[in-house]
Each structure stands twice: as C-alpha cells, then as structure tokens.
Amino acid sequence: MATVKFKTSLRKGDHVVVISGKDKGKHGEILQVIPDKSAVLVARINMVKRHTRQTKEQQGGIVEKEGPVHISNVMLRDPDTGKGVRIGKKVLENGQKVRVACGSGEVLDRR
C-alpha cells in the first residue's frame, strides 16, 4: 500500500497549534519535518516513552521524547492572535517569495 505524501509549507522553527488528537489546543515549535511520513516533531507534543538500553554515552531506562504528529493535525500559529491560520504565498516587489497568513494577510517570513 502506497503512502500519500503531503506537500507542506511548514518549516523547522515554526510555531504551530495542534488542531486534533490528544494534544488538541496545545502549541509548540517544530523541531523536525519528516516529509516521507508527512509528519512533524513538535516540542513537548505527543510525548511517548521509549525503553532504551544502556550505552557508553547514555544511561539506560525509560526515556520520554516527542513522537511524530501528522501535518494535517497542526496549523501554523498566527503571531498576533495565537490561533491557527492557513498559509498562502505571495511574491513581493523585489521578487522574493514569502508565506502569508490568509486571515490577516501578515507576512510570516521575516529574513
């Protein structure tokens, strides 16, 4: 069975809001984007426990870490309101492509 890959405008470092699942309503920063699974790792969201074996560098035991969240379950967080917002794209006068919050029209990429 083939998996469907979603094209996403989310990037590492973006602040997102979880819109469904056990962590609905929580928000955090994207730590990693996993395009093969159409998923993201969000800081302190979907915490799972892993039993790890002891190595020279790491002590063994039960370790809590972030699990992947499907990209359809998160939305980019609007910097003004703190709510989830859809992402649009726009070309500025200087030819630079930027991401835009669809609700407010505010430019999200400040570089």
HELIX and SHEET records of a PDB file:
HELIX    1   1 ILE A   71  ASN A   73  5                                   3    
SHEET    1   A 6 VAL A  69  HIS A  70  0                                        
SHEET    2   A 6 ALA A  39  VAL A  42 -1                                        
SHEET    3   A 6 HIS A  27  ILE A  34 -1                                        
SHEET    4   A 6 HIS A  15  VAL A  18 -1                                        
SHEET    5   A 6 VAL A  74  ARG A  77 -1                                        
SHEET    6   A 6 GLY A  84  VAL A  85 -1                                        
SHEET    1   B 2 MET A  47  THR A  52  0                                        
SHEET    2   B 2 GLY A  61  GLU A  66 -1                                        
SHEET    1   C 2 ILE A  87  VAL A  91  0                                        
SHEET    2   C 2 LYS A  97  ALA A 101 -1                                        
END                                                                             
